[in-house]
Amino acid sequence: MFKELMPLVRQRLVLITVSPIDDNQLRVNIMPKQIGEGENKALTTPLSVTGSAEDLDKDLPAAIAEFVASHLTLKQSLDSVKAEMDAAAQAARDEAAKKKSKTATTTTPAKKHESATSIEAAKPEPPKPPAPPSLFDAPPTPEPAAATSPADPTPAIATRVASTDAAPAAASV
């Protein structure tokens, strides 16, 4: 059993717990511990096996060997993917640096031209004629004041609506 665990133990701390389930059943947990903060959580997936003592003696070493092999394969896959991503990121940074340096060399003559243009721009420009007025620029026309009765300061239309609501027959004024 420990011979099968050695490849995993060489890479990380492994906790093993054995607990009774009932009279003749045991549960064995093999839990790899996380090494660093940024490590993938899949590398800390535990193995939990339940069985009788005889079954565990017979089958646990094979289960551990399979667990360790899949763990090591996963670690190698993650490491190779990480290396490929780092290489791609480095290539992208190099390409961006090339474009930046290439842009800097091609814009240098343009800056000389730009300074000549800015000297020309320093000359005063003749005033522009005013823009023609649009429909939206016209001054607003005053609203006609609503007719009010001397006794009632509210507009007549409001009175009609109020009288319509109160007595429908009085609406025809």
N, CA and C atoms as an extended XYZ file, in Angstrom:
519
Properties=species:S:1:pos:R:3:atomname:S:1:resname:S:1:resid:I:1 pbc="F F F"
N         0.818       -1.192        0.000 N   MET     1
C         0.000        0.000        0.000 CA  MET     1
C         0.866        1.262        0.000 C   MET     1
N         1.882        1.337        0.838 N   PHE     2
C         2.727        2.527        0.892 CA  PHE     2
C         3.635        2.629       -0.318 C   PHE     2
N         3.974        1.476       -0.883 N   LYS     3
C         4.788        1.482       -2.097 CA  LYS     3
C         4.028        2.193       -3.222 C   LYS     3
N         2.726        1.979       -3.282 N   GLU     4
C         1.902        2.615       -4.315 CA  GLU     4
C         1.726        4.113       -4.055 C   GLU     4
N         1.790        4.532       -2.795 N   LEU     5
C         1.626        5.939       -2.441 CA  LEU     5
C         2.885        6.784       -2.636 C   LEU     5
N         4.045        6.161       -2.724 N   MET     6
C         5.322        6.895       -2.759 CA  MET     6
C         5.416        7.965       -3.849 C   MET     6
N         4.991        7.704       -5.082 N   PRO     7
C         5.089        8.786       -6.085 CA  PRO     7
C         4.295       10.037       -5.699 C   PRO     7
N         3.167        9.853       -5.021 N   LEU     8
C         2.355       10.993       -4.599 CA  LEU     8
C         2.964       11.672       -3.375 C   LEU     8
N         3.479       10.874       -2.450 N   VAL     9
C         4.073       11.405       -1.218 CA  VAL     9
C         5.334       12.206       -1.528 C   VAL     9
N         6.023       11.874       -2.596 N   ARG    10
C         7.224       12.629       -2.989 CA  ARG    10
C         6.874       14.062       -3.407 C   ARG    10
N         5.651       14.271       -3.860 N   GLN    11
C         5.254       15.591       -4.359 CA  GLN    11
C         4.511       16.436       -3.335 C   GLN    11
N         3.806       15.804       -2.416 N   ARG    12
C         2.981       16.571       -1.483 CA  ARG    12
C         2.675       15.765       -0.239 C   ARG    12
N         2.202       16.456        0.771 N   LEU    13
C         1.774       15.838        2.016 CA  LEU    13
C         0.471       15.084        1.756 C   LEU    13
N         0.364       13.865        2.291 N   VAL    14
C        -0.834       13.047        2.115 CA  VAL    14
C        -1.320       12.619        3.498 C   VAL    14
N        -2.581       12.884        3.771 N   LEU    15
C        -3.184       12.456        5.033 CA  LEU    15
C        -3.986       11.186        4.793 C   LEU    15
N        -3.851       10.219        5.695 N   ILE    16
C        -4.599        8.970        5.600 CA  ILE    16
C        -5.403        8.823        6.882 C   ILE    16
N        -6.702        8.630        6.724 N   THR    17
C        -7.552        8.376        7.892 CA  THR    17
C        -8.253        7.042        7.694 C   THR    17
N        -8.420        6.323        8.771 N   VAL    18
C        -9.152        5.062        8.764 CA  VAL    18
C       -10.203        5.179        9.856 C   VAL    18
N       -11.464        4.954        9.484 N   SER    19
C       -12.535        5.063       10.470 CA  SER    19
C       -13.499        3.890       10.310 C   SER    19
N       -14.047        3.408       11.419 N   PRO    20
C       -15.008        2.293       11.333 CA  PRO    20
C       -16.372        2.801       10.874 C   PRO    20
N       -17.030        2.001       10.051 N   ILE    21
C       -18.382        2.323        9.584 CA  ILE    21
C       -19.391        1.516       10.401 C   ILE    21
N       -19.161        0.240       10.506 N   ASP    22
C       -19.966       -0.625       11.373 CA  ASP    22
C       -19.057       -1.757       11.865 C   ASP    22
N       -19.611       -2.858       12.262 N   ASP    23
C       -18.819       -3.925       12.889 CA  ASP    23
C       -17.685       -4.447       12.016 C   ASP    23
N       -17.919       -4.638       10.731 N   ASN    24
C       -16.848       -5.182        9.893 CA  ASN    24
C       -16.541       -4.314        8.672 C   ASN    24
N       -16.974       -3.060        8.644 N   GLN    25
C       -16.703       -2.152        7.526 CA  GLN    25
C       -15.787       -1.014        7.991 C   GLN    25
N       -14.816       -0.700        7.133 N   LEU    26
C       -13.897        0.406        7.391 CA  LEU    26
C       -13.943        1.382        6.220 C   LEU    26
N       -13.671        2.636        6.522 N   ARG    27
C       -13.512        3.645        5.464 CA  ARG    27
C       -12.096        4.171        5.555 C   ARG    27
N       -11.382        4.144        4.410 N   VAL    28
C       -10.022        4.667        4.314 CA  VAL    28
C       -10.084        5.901        3.408 C   VAL    28
N        -9.610        7.031        3.926 N   ASN    29
C        -9.544        8.280        3.161 CA  ASN    29
C        -8.086        8.632        2.936 C   ASN    29
N        -7.743        8.897        1.678 N   ILE    30
C        -6.396        9.336        1.320 CA  ILE    30
C        -6.562       10.732        0.719 C   ILE    30
N        -6.023       11.740        1.434 N   MET    31
C        -6.263       13.134        1.061 CA  MET    31
C        -4.945       13.861        0.778 C   MET    31
N        -4.668       14.136       -0.491 N   PRO    32
C        -3.491       14.960       -0.813 CA  PRO    32
C        -3.748       16.396       -0.374 C   PRO    32
N        -2.758       17.032        0.203 N   LYS    33
C        -2.902       18.406        0.692 CA  LYS    33
C        -2.397       19.394       -0.355 C   LYS    33
N        -2.985       20.579       -0.316 N   GLN    34
C        -2.616       21.652       -1.240 CA  GLN    34
C        -1.220       22.168       -0.893 C   GLN    34
N        -0.416       22.392       -1.922 N   ILE    35
C         0.950       22.866       -1.709 CA  ILE    35
C         0.997       24.389       -1.651 C   ILE    35
N         0.354       25.041       -2.613 N   GLY    36
C         0.413       26.504       -2.687 CA  GLY    36
C        -0.964       27.097       -2.897 C   GLY    36
N        -1.043       28.416       -2.793 N   GLU    37
C        -2.306       29.132       -2.933 CA  GLU    37
C        -2.897       29.004       -4.341 C   GLU    37
N        -2.086       29.113       -5.363 N   GLY    38
C        -2.584       29.122       -6.735 CA  GLY    38
C        -2.751       27.738       -7.338 C   GLY    38
N        -2.569       26.709       -6.559 N   GLU    39
C        -2.629       25.352       -7.091 CA  GLU    39
C        -4.074       24.953       -7.417 C   GLU    39
N        -4.223       24.173       -8.469 N   ASN    40
C        -5.529       23.707       -8.887 CA  ASN    40
C        -6.124       22.785       -7.827 C   ASN    40
N        -7.393       22.994       -7.501 N   LYS    41
C        -8.069       22.211       -6.464 CA  LYS    41
C        -8.248       20.749       -6.868 C   LYS    41
N        -8.209       20.448       -8.149 N   ALA    42
C        -8.361       19.057       -8.597 CA  ALA    42
C        -7.222       18.183       -8.091 C   ALA    42
N        -6.071       18.785       -7.810 N   LEU    43
C        -4.928       18.011       -7.324 CA  LEU    43
C        -5.079       17.619       -5.852 C   LEU    43
N        -6.100       18.123       -5.196 N   THR    44
C        -6.324       17.774       -3.780 CA  THR    44
C        -7.577       16.919       -3.603 C   THR    44
N        -8.071       16.331       -4.668 N   THR    45
C        -9.247       15.464       -4.588 CA  THR    45
C        -8.895       14.205       -3.803 C   THR    45
N        -9.672       13.891       -2.774 N   PRO    46
C        -9.346       12.720       -1.954 CA  PRO    46
C        -9.850       11.419       -2.568 C   PRO    46
N        -9.279       10.317       -2.100 N   LEU    47
C        -9.741        8.970       -2.438 CA  LEU    47
C       -10.376        8.417       -1.173 C   LEU    47
N       -11.593        7.929       -1.281 N   SER    48
C       -12.297        7.350       -0.135 CA  SER    48
C       -12.773        5.960       -0.536 C   SER    48
N       -12.341        4.965        0.233 N   VAL    49
C       -12.666        3.577       -0.066 CA  VAL    49
C       -13.302        2.959        1.174 C   VAL    49
N       -14.401        2.234        0.973 N   THR    50
C       -15.094        1.571        2.076 CA  THR    50
C       -15.175        0.079        1.777 C   THR    50
N       -14.927       -0.732        2.786 N   GLY    51
C       -15.024       -2.186        2.611 CA  GLY    51
C       -14.623       -2.899        3.884 C   GLY    51
N       -14.693       -4.209        3.813 N   SER    52
C       -14.256       -5.006        4.965 CA  SER    52
C       -12.736       -4.990        5.016 C   SER    52
N       -12.187       -5.388        6.150 N   ALA    53
C       -10.732       -5.397        6.304 CA  ALA    53
C       -10.092       -6.321        5.269 C   ALA    53
N       -10.705       -7.462        5.024 N   GLU    54
C       -10.160       -8.403        4.034 CA  GLU    54
C       -10.200       -7.802        2.632 C   GLU    54
N       -11.323       -7.143        2.267 N   ASP    55
C       -11.441       -6.518        0.946 CA  ASP    55
C       -10.430       -5.387        0.789 C   ASP    55
N       -10.255       -4.604        1.825 N   LEU    56
C        -9.293       -3.501        1.758 CA  LEU    56
C        -7.871       -4.034        1.631 C   LEU    56
N        -7.540       -5.107        2.364 N   ASP    57
C        -6.205       -5.695        2.234 CA  ASP    57
C        -5.956       -6.161        0.809 C   ASP    57
N        -6.976       -6.716        0.185 N   LYS    58
C        -6.832       -7.277       -1.155 CA  LYS    58
C        -6.869       -6.194       -2.243 C   LYS    58
N        -7.828       -5.233       -2.162 N   ASP    59
C        -8.080       -4.310       -3.273 CA  ASP    59
C        -7.542       -2.891       -3.088 C   ASP    59
N        -7.205       -2.504       -1.880 N   LEU    60
C        -6.756       -1.127       -1.647 CA  LEU    60
C        -5.462       -0.783       -2.384 C   LEU    60
N        -4.441       -1.655       -2.420 N   PRO    61
C        -3.225       -1.280       -3.151 CA  PRO    61
C        -3.472       -0.970       -4.633 C   PRO    61
N        -4.345       -1.736       -5.274 N   ALA    62
C        -4.649       -1.471       -6.698 CA  ALA    62
C        -5.406       -0.147       -6.845 C   ALA    62
N        -6.336        0.124       -5.914 N   ALA    63
C        -7.082        1.384       -5.970 CA  ALA    63
C        -6.161        2.575       -5.749 C   ALA    63
N        -5.210        2.416       -4.826 N   ILE    64
C        -4.243        3.498       -4.569 CA  ILE    64
C        -3.350        3.712       -5.778 C   ILE    64
N        -2.888        2.617       -6.396 N   ALA    65
C        -2.019        2.735       -7.578 CA  ALA    65
C        -2.746        3.465       -8.700 C   ALA    65
N        -4.021        3.138       -8.915 N   GLU    66
C        -4.809        3.806       -9.957 CA  GLU    66
C        -5.016        5.286       -9.613 C   GLU    66
N        -5.299        5.573       -8.338 N   PHE    67
C        -5.494        6.948       -7.885 CA  PHE    67
C        -4.233        7.779       -8.089 C   PHE    67
N        -3.086        7.224       -7.692 N   VAL    68
C        -1.817        7.951       -7.829 CA  VAL    68
C        -1.491        8.174       -9.303 C   VAL    68
N        -1.725        7.157      -10.145 N   ALA    69
C        -1.437        7.304      -11.577 CA  ALA    69
C        -2.305        8.400      -12.189 C   ALA    69
N        -3.595        8.419      -11.861 N   SER    70
C        -4.457        9.463      -12.429 CA  SER    70
C        -4.085       10.836      -11.870 C   SER    70
N        -3.679       10.899      -10.621 N   HIS    71
C        -3.253       12.162      -10.009 CA  HIS    71
C        -2.007       12.698      -10.716 C   HIS    71
N        -1.034       11.828      -10.950 N   LEU    72
C         0.198       12.256      -11.620 CA  LEU    72
C        -0.067       12.671      -13.060 C   LEU    72
N        -0.964       11.958      -13.740 N   THR    73
C        -1.315       12.320      -15.118 CA  THR    73
C        -1.984       13.692      -15.147 C   THR    73
N        -2.890       13.920      -14.205 N   LEU    74
C        -3.549       15.223      -14.115 CA  LEU    74
C        -2.539       16.329      -13.850 C   LEU    74
N        -1.621       16.101      -12.955 N   LYS    75
C        -0.605       17.106      -12.636 CA  LYS    75
C         0.253       17.414      -13.855 C   LYS    75
N         0.670       16.374      -14.584 N   GLN    76
C         1.477       16.586      -15.784 CA  GLN    76
C         0.694       17.359      -16.836 C   GLN    76
N        -0.589       17.024      -16.992 N   SER    77
C        -1.429       17.737      -17.966 CA  SER    77
C        -1.570       19.209      -17.586 C   SER    77
N        -1.836       19.460      -16.326 N   LEU    78
C        -1.974       20.849      -15.871 CA  LEU    78
C        -0.666       21.617      -16.037 C   LEU    78
N         0.453       20.966      -15.729 N   ASP    79
C         1.755       21.626      -15.895 CA  ASP    79
C         2.041       21.944      -17.359 C   ASP    79
N         1.718       21.010      -18.263 N   SER    80
C         1.987       21.264      -19.680 CA  SER    80
C         1.063       22.362      -20.217 C   SER    80
N        -0.187       22.363      -19.794 N   VAL    81
C        -1.105       23.419      -20.232 CA  VAL    81
C        -0.638       24.768      -19.707 C   VAL    81
N        -0.200       24.806      -18.461 N   LYS    82
C         0.292       26.056      -17.885 CA  LYS    82
C         1.531       26.546      -18.636 C   LYS    82
N         2.429       25.612      -18.978 N   ALA    83
C         3.630       25.992      -19.737 CA  ALA    83
C         3.253       26.532      -21.113 C   ALA    83
N         2.278       25.906      -21.779 N   GLU    84
C         1.832       26.388      -23.086 CA  GLU    84
C         1.192       27.768      -22.971 C   GLU    84
N         0.404       27.973      -21.935 N   MET    85
C        -0.231       29.279      -21.746 CA  MET    85
C         0.809       30.351      -21.443 C   MET    85
N         1.811       30.020      -20.648 N   ASP    86
C         2.875       30.982      -20.354 CA  ASP    86
C         3.654       31.333      -21.616 C   ASP    86
N         3.928       30.312      -22.444 N   ALA    87
C         4.646       30.557      -23.696 CA  ALA    87
C         3.808       31.432      -24.634 C   ALA    87
N         2.508       31.161      -24.711 N   ALA    88
C         1.643       31.971      -25.572 CA  ALA    88
C         1.552       33.405      -25.056 C   ALA    88
N         1.481       33.560      -23.751 N   ALA    89
C         1.427       34.906      -23.174 CA  ALA    89
C         2.725       35.658      -23.442 C   ALA    89
N         3.846       34.978      -23.327 N   GLN    90
C         5.140       35.609      -23.606 CA  GLN    90
C         5.239       35.997      -25.073 C   GLN    90
N         4.761       35.115      -25.953 N   ALA    91
C         4.785       35.434      -27.384 CA  ALA    91
C         3.899       36.645      -27.675 C   ALA    91
N         2.749       36.725      -27.023 N   ALA    92
C         1.860       37.875      -27.224 CA  ALA    92
C         2.510       39.157      -26.717 C   ALA    92
N         3.200       39.070      -25.570 N   ARG    93
C         3.889       40.264      -25.053 CA  ARG    93
C         5.011       40.685      -26.003 C   ARG    93
N         5.752       39.712      -26.538 N   ASP    94
C         6.826       40.037      -27.477 CA  ASP    94
C         6.261       40.681      -28.741 C   ASP    94
N         5.150       40.140      -29.235 N   GLU    95
C         4.523       40.692      -30.435 CA  GLU    95
C         4.024       42.114      -30.175 C   GLU    95
N         3.449       42.340      -28.997 N   ALA    96
C         2.981       43.685      -28.660 CA  ALA    96
C         4.157       44.647      -28.537 C   ALA    96
N         5.258       44.172      -27.992 N   ALA    97
C         6.440       45.028      -27.870 CA  ALA    97
C         6.994       45.371      -29.253 C   ALA    97
N         6.982       44.401      -30.177 N   LYS    98
C         7.443       44.656      -31.548 CA  LYS    98
C         6.564       45.701      -32.219 C   LYS    98
N         5.248       45.550      -32.072 N   LYS    99
C         4.326       46.504      -32.694 CA  LYS    99
C         4.492       47.884      -32.089 C   LYS    99
N         4.714       47.930      -30.787 N   LYS   100
C         4.874       49.216      -30.110 CA  LYS   100
C         6.150       49.911      -30.586 C   LYS   100
N         7.239       49.150      -30.687 N   SER   101
C         8.490       49.760      -31.142 CA  SER   101
C         8.397       50.137      -32.616 C   SER   101
N         7.699       49.338      -33.405 N   LYS   102
C         7.531       49.641      -34.820 CA  LYS   102
C         6.666       50.888      -34.980 C   LYS   102
N         5.619       51.017      -34.179 N   THR   103
C         4.745       52.187      -34.217 CA  THR   103
C         5.504       53.427      -33.763 C   THR   103
N         6.354       53.284      -32.773 N   ALA   104
C         7.119       54.425      -32.268 CA  ALA   104
C         8.083       54.940      -33.338 C   ALA   104
N         8.698       54.051      -34.109 N   THR   105
C         9.632       54.501      -35.143 CA  THR   105
C         8.892       55.107      -36.323 C   THR   105
N         7.704       54.639      -36.640 N   THR   106
C         6.982       55.211      -37.776 CA  THR   106
C         6.276       56.501      -37.393 C   THR   106
N         5.977       56.711      -36.139 N   THR   107
C         5.293       57.948      -35.754 CA  THR   107
C         6.255       59.091      -35.490 C   THR   107
N         7.533       58.833      -35.393 N   THR   108
C         8.499       59.901      -35.145 CA  THR   108
C         8.486       60.928      -36.273 C   THR   108
N         8.538       60.540      -37.581 N   PRO   109
C         8.451       61.556      -38.628 CA  PRO   109
C         7.098       62.271      -38.610 C   PRO   109
N         6.062       61.586      -38.250 N   ALA   110
C         4.749       62.219      -38.217 CA  ALA   110
C         4.710       63.298      -37.145 C   ALA   110
N         5.429       63.109      -36.061 N   LYS   111
C         5.453       64.126      -35.021 CA  LYS   111
C         6.112       65.406      -35.529 C   LYS   111
N         7.150       65.278      -36.380 N   LYS   112
C         7.778       66.469      -36.965 CA  LYS   112
C         6.772       67.196      -37.829 C   LYS   112
N         6.005       66.447      -38.623 N   HIS   113
C         4.989       67.050      -39.470 CA  HIS   113
C         3.895       67.682      -38.618 C   HIS   113
N         3.570       67.031      -37.525 N   GLU   114
C         2.535       67.538      -36.623 CA  GLU   114
C         2.970       68.873      -36.017 C   GLU   114
N         4.251       69.007      -35.680 N   SER   115
C         4.711       70.268      -35.103 CA  SER   115
C         4.647       71.384      -36.141 C   SER   115
N         4.916       71.089      -37.395 N   ALA   116
C         4.785       72.098      -38.440 CA  ALA   116
C         3.322       72.489      -38.597 C   ALA   116
N         2.442       71.524      -38.490 N   THR   117
C         1.015       71.818      -38.591 CA  THR   117
C         0.555       72.648      -37.405 C   THR   117
N         1.109       72.389      -36.240 N   SER   118
C         0.689       73.153      -35.069 CA  SER   118
C         1.161       74.595      -35.160 C   SER   118
N         2.290       74.858      -35.838 N   ILE   119
C         2.741       76.237      -36.039 CA  ILE   119
C         1.768       76.953      -36.958 C   ILE   119
N         1.327       76.239      -38.011 N   GLU   120
C         0.351       76.828      -38.909 CA  GLU   120
C        -0.974       77.057      -38.172 C   GLU   120
N        -1.306       76.162      -37.269 N   ALA   121
C        -2.567       76.290      -36.540 CA  ALA   121
C        -2.527       77.453      -35.561 C   ALA   121
N        -1.331       77.920      -35.193 N   ALA   122
C        -1.225       79.030      -34.254 CA  ALA   122
C        -1.682       80.342      -34.886 C   ALA   122
N        -1.706       80.426      -36.220 N   LYS   123
C        -2.200       81.630      -36.888 CA  LYS   123
C        -3.687       81.781      -36.586 C   LYS   123
N        -4.132       83.028      -36.371 N   PRO   124
C        -5.556       83.211      -36.069 CA  PRO   124
C        -6.418       82.884      -37.281 C   PRO   124
N        -7.517       82.227      -37.013 N   GLU   125
C        -8.446       81.873      -38.090 CA  GLU   125
C        -9.489       82.970      -38.228 C   GLU   125
N        -9.963       83.172      -39.435 N   PRO   126
C       -11.022       84.167      -39.603 CA  PRO   126
C       -12.297       83.673      -38.905 C   PRO   126
N       -13.099       84.603      -38.369 N   PRO   127
C       -14.324       84.170      -37.672 CA  PRO   127
C       -15.285       83.494      -38.641 C   PRO   127
N       -15.940       82.454      -38.133 N   LYS   128
C       -16.893       81.717      -38.963 CA  LYS   128
C       -18.233       82.433      -38.927 C   LYS   128
N       -18.961       82.385      -40.031 N   PRO   129
C       -20.290       83.004      -40.028 CA  PRO   129
C       -21.220       82.198      -39.120 C   PRO   129
N       -22.203       82.836      -38.527 N   PRO   130
C       -23.114       82.106      -37.635 CA  PRO   130
C       -23.905       81.063      -38.419 C   PRO   130
N       -24.225       79.993      -37.737 N   ALA   131
C       -24.978       78.910      -38.375 CA  ALA   131
C       -26.410       79.361      -38.592 C   ALA   131
N       -27.035       78.874      -39.669 N   PRO   132
C       -28.431       79.267      -39.908 CA  PRO   132
C       -29.319       78.707      -38.800 C   PRO   132
N       -30.342       79.442      -38.417 N   PRO   133
C       -31.205       78.970      -37.329 CA  PRO   133
C       -32.012       77.743      -37.767 C   PRO   133
N       -32.293       76.889      -36.813 N   SER   134
C       -33.115       75.722      -37.105 CA  SER   134
C       -34.483       75.914      -36.486 C   SER   134
N       -35.362       74.990      -36.739 N   LEU   135
C       -36.718       75.086      -36.188 CA  LEU   135
C       -36.698       75.039      -34.673 C   LEU   135
N       -35.719       74.359      -34.125 N   PHE   136
C       -35.662       74.208      -32.684 CA  PHE   136
C       -35.044       75.421      -31.997 C   PHE   136
N       -34.414       76.309      -32.771 N   ASP   137
C       -33.811       77.498      -32.187 CA  ASP   137
C       -34.801       78.646      -32.039 C   ASP   137
N       -35.998       78.552      -32.628 N   ALA   138
C       -36.975       79.637      -32.580 CA  ALA   138
C       -37.430       79.849      -31.142 C   ALA   138
N       -37.668       81.089      -30.737 N   PRO   139
C       -38.124       81.326      -29.365 CA  PRO   139
C       -39.502       80.711      -29.170 C   PRO   139
N       -39.776       80.201      -27.979 N   PRO   140
C       -41.088       79.575      -27.742 CA  PRO   140
C       -42.194       80.628      -27.740 C   PRO   140
N       -43.318       80.257      -28.294 N   THR   141
C       -44.460       81.182      -28.299 CA  THR   141
C       -45.155       81.081      -26.955 C   THR   141
N       -45.647       82.209      -26.435 N   PRO   142
C       -46.313       82.161      -25.124 CA  PRO   142
C       -47.622       81.399      -25.213 C   PRO   142
N       -47.917       80.635      -24.163 N   GLU   143
C       -49.158       79.874      -24.075 CA  GLU   143
C       -50.291       80.837      -23.751 C   GLU   143
N       -51.453       80.658      -24.357 N   PRO   144
C       -52.582       81.530      -23.982 CA  PRO   144
C       -53.033       81.181      -22.579 C   PRO   144
N       -53.352       82.217      -21.819 N   ALA   145
C       -53.782       82.003      -20.438 CA  ALA   145
C       -55.166       81.390      -20.439 C   ALA   145
N       -55.374       80.427      -19.548 N   ALA   146
C       -56.685       79.779      -19.460 CA  ALA   146
C       -57.677       80.741      -18.817 C   ALA   146
N       -58.892       80.672      -19.290 N   ALA   147
C       -59.922       81.565      -18.765 CA  ALA   147
C       -60.323       81.126      -17.375 C   ALA   147
N       -60.370       82.061      -16.469 N   THR   148
C       -60.777       81.759      -15.103 CA  THR   148
C       -61.931       82.671      -14.731 C   THR   148
N       -62.781       82.207      -13.896 N   SER   149
C       -63.885       83.049      -13.440 CA  SER   149
C       -63.406       83.856      -12.248 C   SER   149
N       -63.962       85.052      -12.014 N   PRO   150
C       -63.483       85.874      -10.905 CA  PRO   150
C       -63.704       85.208       -9.556 C   PRO   150
N       -64.745       84.423       -9.399 N   ALA   151
C       -65.002       83.793       -8.106 CA  ALA   151
C       -64.136       82.559       -7.905 C   ALA   151
N       -63.777       81.874       -9.012 N   ASP   152
C       -63.001       80.619       -8.921 CA  ASP   152
C       -61.667       80.826       -9.615 C   ASP   152
N       -60.542       80.802       -8.906 N   PRO   153
C       -59.256       81.057       -9.540 CA  PRO   153
C       -58.749       79.882      -10.381 C   PRO   153
N       -59.411       78.755      -10.440 N   THR   154
C       -58.957       77.616      -11.261 CA  THR   154
C       -59.431       77.800      -12.680 C   THR   154
N       -58.751       77.241      -13.644 N   PRO   155
C       -59.157       77.409      -15.045 CA  PRO   155
C       -60.552       76.828      -15.300 C   PRO   155
N       -61.225       77.361      -16.324 N   ALA   156
C       -62.589       76.946      -16.646 CA  ALA   156
C       -62.637       75.488      -17.063 C   ALA   156
N       -61.639       75.015      -17.778 N   ILE   157
C       -61.634       73.624      -18.228 CA  ILE   157
C       -61.600       72.674      -17.041 C   ILE   157
N       -60.860       73.049      -16.012 N   ALA   158
C       -60.808       72.222      -14.816 CA  ALA   158
C       -62.148       72.225      -14.120 C   ALA   158
N       -62.844       73.349      -14.162 N   THR   159
C       -64.157       73.431      -13.521 CA  THR   159
C       -65.140       72.543      -14.248 C   THR   159
N       -65.062       72.551      -15.573 N   ARG   160
C       -65.963       71.716      -16.351 CA  ARG   160
C       -65.733       70.244      -16.054 C   ARG   160
N       -64.468       69.854      -15.963 N   VAL   161
C       -64.163       68.459      -15.684 CA  VAL   161
C       -64.670       68.094      -14.312 C   VAL   161
N       -64.466       68.998      -13.340 N   ALA   162
C       -64.935       68.722      -11.982 CA  ALA   162
C       -66.445       68.658      -11.954 C   ALA   162
N       -67.140       69.559      -12.678 N   SER   163
C       -68.587       69.530      -12.670 CA  SER   163
C       -69.113       68.332      -13.445 C   SER   163
N       -68.370       67.863      -14.439 N   THR   164
C       -68.772       66.679      -15.189 CA  THR   164
C       -68.734       65.461      -14.292 C   THR   164
N       -67.704       65.386      -13.470 N   ASP   165
C       -67.581       64.251      -12.561 CA  ASP   165
C       -68.664       64.288      -11.495 C   ASP   165
N       -69.012       65.476      -11.006 N   ALA   166
C       -69.968       65.586       -9.913 CA  ALA   166
C       -71.398       65.370      -10.390 C   ALA   166
N       -71.748       66.028      -11.500 N   ALA   167
C       -73.128       65.905      -12.018 CA  ALA   167
C       -73.065       65.890      -13.515 C   ALA   167
N       -73.294       64.794      -14.162 N   PRO   168
C       -73.204       64.719      -15.609 CA  PRO   168
C       -74.175       65.655      -16.328 C   PRO   168
N       -75.311       65.969      -15.781 N   ALA   169
C       -76.277       66.829      -16.461 CA  ALA   169
C       -75.795       68.272      -16.508 C   ALA   169
N       -74.970       68.699      -15.573 N   ALA   170
C       -74.505       70.077      -15.525 CA  ALA   170
C       -73.329       70.300      -16.441 C   ALA   170
N       -72.882       69.312      -17.171 N   ALA   171
C       -71.713       69.431      -18.033 CA  ALA   171
C       -71.997       70.298      -19.237 C   ALA   171
N       -73.209       70.433      -19.680 N   SER   172
C       -73.461       71.244      -20.862 CA  SER   172
C       -73.686       72.687      -20.429 C   SER   172
N       -72.661       73.466      -20.417 N   VAL   173
C       -72.689       74.853      -19.971 CA  VAL   173
C       -72.728       75.765      -21.168 C   VAL   173
